[in-house]
């Protein structure tokens, strides 16, 4: 009986577990599931779905596994300080921001708008085309020309 259940339903249990736990642990948790199936076999109600009962046990074993595993931690001493927190890089960031702002101001309005929507509002080129009511190719050309011109202006500065 348990051998037949294992042979028939093992693929379903493994497929369910693959979505929840690391692949290297699927076999171990599958074994725990079928050990529970054997231990709890008298609690199964044949009037109900066997698959649902098995997946309930599978879900519980997956949750137990996830709760029991220890997550990797890194000692705080080994983590570097992010730059700029103490003001070392803040002045340089402000200077770069000012330089980029002045270079952007020299671009034609259409190119500046396309770049602003792409990089500051995080819109896709298709979304920019819809917002500006222009063809997608126009947005691509404006962005490419604007970035090329911006690069040249920043190189010169």
Secondary structure, DSSP 8 states (H G I E B T S, - for coil): -HHHHHHHHHHHHHHHHHTTS-GGGHHHHHHHHHHHHHHTGGG--TTS-HHHHHHHHHHHHHHHHHHHS------GGGS---TTTTSTTHHHHHHHHHHHHHHHHTS-HHHHHHHHHHHTS---HHHHHHHHTS-HHHHHHHHHHHHHHHHHHHHH-
